[in-house]
Amino acid sequence: MAEKLGISLSLNMYCLPSIVGSNPESPSAMPDVSELLSNGSEATNGPKLATIMVVMSNKDSGTGAVSALSRMNNTPSEYLRQSVRGRILTSMEHRSYMRGRGRSILLAAFLLVMSLVMPVDAIDSNELVVERELVLIATIPHDPTAFTQGLEVQGDLILESTGLYGHSGLRELDSSTGEVLREVTVDGAYFGEGITIFESSVIMLTWKGGRAFVFDLGTLSPISNHSYEGEGWGICFDGQYLVMSNGSSELAFRDPHTFEVIRSVTVISNDDEVSRLNELECVGSTVYANVWGQDRIIAINATSGVVEFYVSASSLAANQGETKNEVLNGIAYDQTADAFWITGKNWTEMYLVSFESSSSDDQNASTGIEGQRTSTALPLGEYFILGIFILLTILFVRRLKHQQPSPPSVEEQSLEMP
């Protein structure tokens, strides 16, 4: 009969008295637990299990003491109790993790929705490019044989570089009459390009020669040169770096002493790159550039490369230039007049102009230039996509909530208590 005896050890506090005796207050009626577990053989007591636990509860005395005992494999009862707690806490931590994960998903969804509904002008200020008005201040004659590549203002004088193989050079002009005062030429193997003033010298680029010539500002005599890779188009000095164009959409910022490239920026307008950047002029944090083949000048943010505004010189170019190469080129800031000298290749006149904001700026900002979108409201199609996204997010979160584990049972709660 002992072989058929199966001792059921339960966590239920009310089943133990039926095994150990009807009177829980009588010590003599309660056998020693250790005897139940140690006396007899495996055949009478069954196989020894390391996970068997006996829980005794004295409800009448009100102590609520819980004792977990095990003699299997000499395992301490406290270790077993901590092991059980560890397994239960692990499941609780899992529920906490699931809740935290749900909150993270909600936060990510919220941030994405907010990024979609932000005003467009706050996302991309490039779409606020407007046209400014070109105001004519003065006009002086210009040598029509000069294939102008660059202009610089030095006091009452204007420095001009000219291009074409065999005709390239550097000249000094009277800003009131346009008369050529001095001129030096370069080797016929070089095609002259843009110029800038740095300290007491004038730096002139060459188109495909990979050489920048340095002239003394006072005498216009050559004193040194720099070498570089690629083509040279326009150049200006921003007070710290030499800013150089090469006919692409990129501006390179070079060390003025070593000509080493320090950084570069890509010029962007209306979400498109602006290529064929030609003659440059630096004024503060803005780089003004001629765009080769176009009758306009763009103002570029030197840090971001974004075009902030542009001016059209089509009214001046209409009476200038007879071939496709005789285009607007050459821009120099006159600090005294707070204006710009501009001209073109083989043009007969040079113009002092200013770039003024006009009433059309507000209209351009709201309607956009050349059909670009600058309104702060989202179009209907984006509202539709946004609505679908919000609906899917809500459905996902609800499903995630239903998939979370149920609350712990009474037994788990009792074992979680210290």
C-alpha positions as CSV (number, residue, x, y, z in Angstrom):
1,M,0.0,0.0,0.0
2,A,2.9,2.3,0.7
3,E,4.0,1.9,-2.9
4,K,0.7,3.2,-4.0
5,L,0.8,6.1,-1.6
6,G,1.3,9.5,-3.3
7,I,1.9,12.4,-1.0
8,S,0.4,15.6,-2.6
9,L,2.2,18.7,-1.5
10,S,0.2,21.8,-2.4
11,L,0.6,25.5,-2.0
12,N,-3.1,25.6,-0.8
13,M,-3.0,26.5,2.9
14,Y,-6.1,24.5,3.8
15,C,-5.1,21.1,2.5
16,L,-2.2,20.5,4.8
17,P,-4.2,19.9,8.1
18,S,-6.0,17.0,6.5
19,I,-2.6,15.3,6.0
20,V,-0.9,16.0,9.3
21,G,-3.9,15.8,11.6
22,S,-7.3,17.3,12.4
23,N,-6.0,19.4,15.3
24,P,-3.3,21.8,14.0
25,E,-2.7,23.0,17.6
26,S,-1.6,19.6,18.8
27,P,2.2,19.1,18.3
28,S,1.9,15.4,18.9
29,A,-0.5,15.0,16.0
30,M,1.8,16.7,13.5
31,P,4.6,14.6,12.2
32,D,8.0,16.1,11.6
33,V,8.2,17.3,8.0
34,S,11.8,16.2,7.8
35,E,10.7,12.6,8.6
36,L,8.2,12.7,5.8
37,L,11.0,13.5,3.4
38,S,13.9,11.5,4.8
39,N,12.5,8.3,6.2
40,G,11.7,5.5,3.9
41,S,13.1,4.6,0.5
42,E,12.5,6.0,-2.9
43,A,10.1,3.1,-3.5
44,T,7.8,4.3,-0.6
45,N,8.2,8.0,-0.9
46,G,8.5,8.2,-4.7
47,P,11.4,9.7,-6.6
48,K,13.1,12.7,-4.9
49,L,12.3,15.9,-6.7
50,A,14.4,19.0,-6.2
51,T,11.4,21.2,-6.6
52,I,9.1,19.7,-4.0
53,M,8.1,22.3,-1.4
54,V,5.9,22.1,1.7
55,V,4.1,25.2,2.8
56,M,2.8,25.3,6.3
57,S,0.4,28.0,7.5
58,N,-0.9,28.6,11.0
59,K,-4.0,30.7,10.4
60,D,-5.3,30.5,14.0
61,S,-2.1,32.0,15.5
62,G,-2.2,34.8,12.9
63,T,1.5,34.6,12.3
64,G,1.2,34.1,8.5
65,A,4.6,32.5,8.5
66,V,5.5,30.7,5.3
67,S,8.3,28.2,5.3
68,A,9.7,26.6,2.1
69,L,11.6,23.5,2.9
70,S,13.5,21.1,0.8
71,R,16.0,18.4,1.5
72,M,16.4,17.3,-2.0
73,N,20.0,17.6,-3.1
74,N,20.8,19.6,0.1
75,T,19.3,22.7,-1.5
76,P,18.5,25.5,1.0
77,S,14.9,26.4,1.2
78,E,15.6,30.2,1.1
79,Y,17.3,29.6,-2.3
80,L,14.3,27.9,-3.6
81,R,12.0,30.6,-2.4
82,Q,14.2,33.3,-4.1
83,S,14.2,31.2,-7.3
84,V,10.4,31.1,-7.4
85,R,10.3,34.8,-6.7
86,G,12.8,35.4,-9.5
87,R,10.8,33.5,-12.0
88,I,7.6,35.4,-11.1
89,L,9.4,38.8,-11.1
90,T,10.7,38.0,-14.5
91,S,7.2,37.7,-15.8
92,M,6.3,41.0,-14.1
93,E,9.3,42.6,-15.6
94,H,8.1,41.4,-19.0
95,R,4.8,43.1,-18.5
96,S,6.6,46.3,-17.5
97,Y,8.8,46.0,-20.6
98,M,5.7,45.6,-22.8
99,R,4.1,48.6,-21.4
100,G,7.3,50.6,-21.8
101,R,7.6,49.5,-25.3
102,G,4.1,50.6,-26.0
103,R,4.9,54.1,-24.6
104,S,8.0,54.3,-26.8
105,I,6.0,53.4,-29.9
106,L,3.4,56.1,-29.0
107,L,6.1,58.7,-28.5
108,A,7.8,57.8,-31.8
109,A,4.4,58.0,-33.6
110,F,3.6,61.4,-32.0
111,L,7.0,62.8,-33.1
112,L,6.5,61.6,-36.6
113,V,3.0,63.1,-36.9
114,M,4.3,66.4,-35.5
115,S,7.0,66.5,-38.1
116,L,4.5,66.0,-40.8
117,V,2.2,68.8,-39.7
118,M,5.0,71.3,-39.1
119,P,4.8,74.3,-41.4
120,V,6.6,73.9,-44.6
121,D,8.6,77.1,-44.2
122,A,9.9,75.8,-40.9
123,I,11.2,72.7,-42.5
124,D,12.8,74.2,-45.6
125,S,13.6,77.9,-45.6
126,N,15.0,77.3,-49.1
127,E,11.4,77.5,-50.4
128,L,11.2,81.1,-49.3
129,V,13.6,82.3,-52.0
130,V,12.3,85.6,-53.4
131,E,13.4,88.0,-56.2
132,R,14.7,91.4,-55.2
133,E,14.6,94.4,-57.4
134,L,17.7,95.6,-59.2
135,V,17.9,99.4,-59.0
136,L,20.2,101.2,-61.3
137,I,22.3,103.9,-59.7
138,A,25.1,104.9,-62.2
139,T,26.5,103.9,-65.6
140,I,30.1,104.2,-66.9
141,P,31.7,103.1,-70.2
142,H,33.3,99.7,-70.4
143,D,35.9,98.5,-72.9
144,P,34.0,96.1,-75.3
145,T,37.2,94.2,-76.0
146,A,37.4,93.1,-72.4
147,F,36.2,89.5,-71.9
148,T,35.4,90.2,-68.2
149,Q,35.9,87.4,-65.7
150,G,36.1,89.2,-62.4
151,L,35.7,92.5,-60.7
152,E,37.0,94.0,-57.4
153,V,36.7,97.5,-55.8
154,Q,39.7,99.1,-54.2
155,G,39.0,102.6,-53.0
156,D,38.2,104.7,-56.1
157,L,39.5,102.1,-58.4
158,I,38.0,99.0,-60.0
159,L,40.2,95.9,-60.7
160,E,39.1,93.7,-63.6
161,S,40.4,90.4,-64.9
162,T,40.0,89.3,-68.5
163,G,39.9,85.9,-70.2
164,L,40.6,84.2,-73.5
165,Y,43.9,82.5,-74.4
166,G,46.4,85.2,-75.4
167,H,44.2,88.0,-74.1
168,S,44.1,87.3,-70.4
169,G,45.3,89.9,-67.9
170,L,44.7,92.2,-64.9
171,R,43.8,95.8,-65.3
172,E,43.0,98.9,-63.1
173,L,40.0,101.1,-64.0
174,D,38.9,104.6,-62.9
175,S,35.5,104.0,-61.2
176,S,34.1,107.4,-62.4
177,T,35.0,107.1,-66.1
178,G,35.8,103.5,-66.7
179,E,39.2,104.4,-68.2
180,V,41.9,101.8,-68.1
181,L,44.8,103.1,-65.9
182,R,47.1,100.1,-65.8
183,E,47.2,96.7,-67.2
184,V,49.4,93.5,-67.0
185,T,49.0,90.3,-69.1
186,V,49.6,86.7,-68.3
187,D,51.2,83.9,-70.3
188,G,49.2,83.1,-73.4
189,A,48.9,79.5,-72.3
190,Y,46.6,80.5,-69.5
191,F,42.9,81.5,-69.6
192,G,42.3,84.2,-66.9
193,E,39.3,83.9,-64.6
194,G,38.0,85.5,-61.4
195,I,39.9,87.7,-59.0
196,T,39.8,88.7,-55.3
197,I,41.9,90.9,-53.0
198,F,43.6,89.3,-50.0
199,E,45.7,91.5,-47.7
200,S,48.0,93.5,-50.1
201,S,47.7,91.2,-53.0
202,V,45.4,90.2,-55.9
203,I,44.7,86.5,-56.6
204,M,43.6,85.6,-60.1
205,L,42.4,82.1,-61.1
206,T,43.0,80.4,-64.4
207,W,40.4,78.2,-66.1
208,K,42.1,74.9,-66.8
209,G,45.6,75.8,-66.0
210,G,45.4,74.7,-62.3
211,R,47.3,77.8,-61.4
212,A,46.3,80.9,-59.3
213,F,48.5,83.9,-59.9
214,V,49.3,86.3,-57.1
215,F,49.9,90.0,-57.9
216,D,51.1,92.9,-55.7
217,L,48.1,95.2,-55.1
218,G,50.2,98.3,-55.4
219,T,52.2,97.5,-58.5
220,L,50.2,94.7,-60.2
221,S,53.5,92.8,-60.6
222,P,53.3,89.0,-60.2
223,I,54.8,87.8,-56.9
224,S,53.8,84.1,-56.5
225,N,51.3,81.5,-57.4
226,H,49.2,78.6,-56.0
227,S,48.4,75.3,-57.7
228,Y,45.0,73.5,-57.4
229,E,43.2,70.6,-59.0
230,G,40.2,71.1,-61.4
231,E,38.9,74.2,-63.0
232,G,38.9,77.7,-61.7
233,W,35.9,80.0,-62.3
234,G,35.2,82.6,-59.5
235,I,36.9,83.5,-56.2
236,C,36.3,85.9,-53.3
237,F,37.6,86.4,-49.8
238,D,35.1,86.3,-46.9
239,G,37.5,87.6,-44.2
240,Q,38.7,84.1,-43.3
241,Y,38.7,81.9,-46.3
242,L,39.0,82.1,-50.0
243,V,35.7,81.0,-51.5
244,M,36.2,79.4,-54.9
245,S,33.8,78.1,-57.7
246,N,34.7,75.6,-60.4
247,G,31.6,75.6,-62.6
248,S,29.7,73.1,-60.6
249,S,27.2,73.6,-57.7
250,E,30.0,73.4,-55.1
251,L,31.8,76.2,-53.3
252,A,35.2,75.4,-51.9
253,F,36.5,77.3,-48.8
254,R,40.3,77.4,-49.0
255,D,43.1,78.5,-46.7
256,P,44.3,81.9,-48.1
257,H,47.9,81.1,-47.4
258,T,48.2,77.5,-48.5
259,F,45.2,77.3,-50.8
260,E,44.2,74.0,-49.1
261,V,40.5,73.2,-49.1
262,I,39.1,73.4,-45.6
263,R,35.5,72.7,-46.4
264,S,32.9,72.8,-49.1
265,V,29.2,73.5,-49.5
266,T,26.7,72.6,-52.2
267,V,24.5,75.5,-53.4
268,I,20.7,74.7,-53.4
269,S,17.8,76.7,-54.7
270,N,14.2,75.4,-54.7
271,D,15.4,71.9,-53.7
272,D,17.7,71.8,-56.8
273,E,21.5,72.2,-57.0
274,V,22.6,75.4,-58.8
275,S,25.5,74.6,-61.1
276,R,27.7,76.8,-63.3
277,L,28.5,79.2,-60.5
278,N,30.9,81.7,-61.9
279,E,32.2,85.1,-60.7
280,L,31.8,85.5,-56.9
281,E,31.7,88.3,-54.4
282,C,31.8,87.9,-50.6
283,V,29.9,90.3,-48.4
284,G,29.7,89.3,-44.8
285,S,28.1,85.8,-44.5
286,T,26.6,86.0,-48.0
287,V,28.3,84.9,-51.3
288,Y,27.0,86.6,-54.4
289,A,27.4,84.6,-57.6
290,N,26.9,85.0,-61.3
291,V,25.3,81.9,-62.9
292,W,27.0,81.4,-66.2
293,G,24.6,81.7,-69.1
294,Q,21.9,83.4,-67.1
295,D,21.1,87.1,-66.5
296,R,20.8,86.8,-62.8
297,I,22.8,87.0,-59.6
298,I,22.1,84.8,-56.6
299,A,22.7,85.5,-52.9
300,I,24.0,82.3,-51.2
301,N,24.1,81.6,-47.4
302,A,27.8,80.8,-46.9
303,T,27.1,78.3,-44.1
304,S,24.2,76.3,-45.6
305,G,24.6,76.9,-49.3
306,V,20.9,77.8,-49.6
307,V,20.1,80.6,-52.0
308,E,18.4,83.4,-50.0
309,F,17.3,85.6,-52.9
310,Y,18.2,86.5,-56.5
311,V,18.1,89.5,-58.8
312,S,17.6,89.7,-62.5
313,A,19.7,91.8,-64.7
314,S,17.8,91.0,-67.9
315,S,16.8,94.6,-68.3
316,L,20.5,95.5,-68.6
317,A,21.5,92.5,-70.6
318,A,18.8,93.1,-73.2
319,N,21.0,95.8,-74.9
320,Q,24.3,94.1,-74.3
321,G,26.1,91.1,-75.8
322,E,25.9,89.8,-79.3
323,T,26.9,86.2,-78.9
324,K,26.1,83.4,-76.4
325,N,29.4,84.0,-74.7
326,E,28.9,87.7,-74.1
327,V,26.9,87.1,-70.9
328,L,26.5,88.8,-67.6
329,N,29.7,88.3,-65.6
330,G,31.5,90.3,-63.0
331,I,30.3,91.6,-59.7
332,A,32.1,93.7,-57.0
333,Y,30.8,95.3,-53.8
334,D,31.4,99.0,-53.4
335,Q,31.4,99.6,-49.6
336,T,31.3,103.4,-50.0
337,A,28.2,103.4,-52.1
338,D,26.8,100.2,-50.4
339,A,26.0,98.9,-53.9
340,F,27.5,96.6,-56.6
341,W,29.3,97.2,-59.8
342,I,28.3,94.6,-62.5
343,T,29.0,94.1,-66.2
344,G,29.4,91.4,-68.7
345,K,31.8,89.9,-71.2
346,N,32.4,92.4,-74.0
347,W,29.7,94.7,-72.7
348,T,29.9,98.4,-73.6
349,E,28.9,99.6,-70.1
350,M,29.4,98.9,-66.5
351,Y,26.6,99.5,-63.9
352,L,26.4,100.5,-60.3
353,V,23.3,98.8,-58.9
354,S,21.6,98.0,-55.6
355,F,19.5,95.0,-54.6
356,E,16.3,96.3,-53.0
357,S,13.4,94.4,-51.3
358,S,10.1,95.1,-53.0
359,S,6.4,94.6,-52.3
360,S,6.7,91.5,-54.5
361,D,8.7,89.8,-51.8
362,D,5.6,89.1,-49.8
363,Q,3.8,87.8,-52.8
364,N,6.7,85.5,-53.7
365,A,6.9,84.2,-50.1
366,S,3.2,83.1,-50.2
367,T,2.8,81.9,-53.8
368,G,6.4,80.8,-54.5
369,I,8.7,81.4,-57.3
370,E,8.3,79.6,-60.6
371,G,5.4,77.5,-59.2
372,Q,7.2,76.3,-56.1
373,R,5.1,75.5,-53.0
374,T,5.8,77.7,-49.9
375,S,2.4,77.7,-48.2
376,T,2.4,76.6,-44.6
377,A,-0.7,74.4,-45.2
378,L,-0.3,70.8,-46.3
379,P,-1.9,69.9,-49.6
380,L,-4.9,67.6,-49.6
381,G,-2.9,64.5,-50.6
382,E,-0.7,64.9,-47.6
383,Y,-3.6,65.3,-45.3
384,F,-5.0,62.0,-46.6
385,I,-1.8,60.2,-46.0
386,L,-1.5,61.7,-42.6
387,G,-5.0,60.5,-41.7
388,I,-4.2,57.0,-42.7
389,F,-1.0,57.0,-40.7
390,I,-2.8,58.2,-37.5
391,L,-5.5,55.5,-38.0
392,L,-3.0,52.7,-38.4
393,T,-1.1,54.0,-35.3
394,I,-4.3,53.9,-33.2
395,L,-5.1,50.3,-34.4
396,F,-1.6,49.1,-33.7
397,V,-1.5,50.5,-30.2
398,R,-4.9,49.0,-29.4
399,R,-3.8,45.6,-30.6
400,L,-0.6,45.9,-28.6
401,K,-2.6,46.7,-25.5
402,H,-4.8,43.6,-26.0
403,Q,-1.7,41.4,-26.4
404,Q,-0.3,42.3,-23.0
405,P,-0.3,39.5,-20.4
406,S,-3.1,39.3,-17.9
407,P,-2.6,40.5,-14.3
408,P,-0.8,38.1,-11.9
409,S,-2.9,35.4,-10.1
410,V,-3.6,35.2,-6.4
411,E,-0.8,32.7,-5.9
412,E,1.7,34.8,-7.8
413,Q,0.7,37.9,-5.8
414,S,1.2,36.0,-2.5
415,L,4.7,34.8,-3.6
416,E,5.7,38.2,-4.7
417,M,5.2,39.6,-1.2
418,P,8.5,39.8,0.8
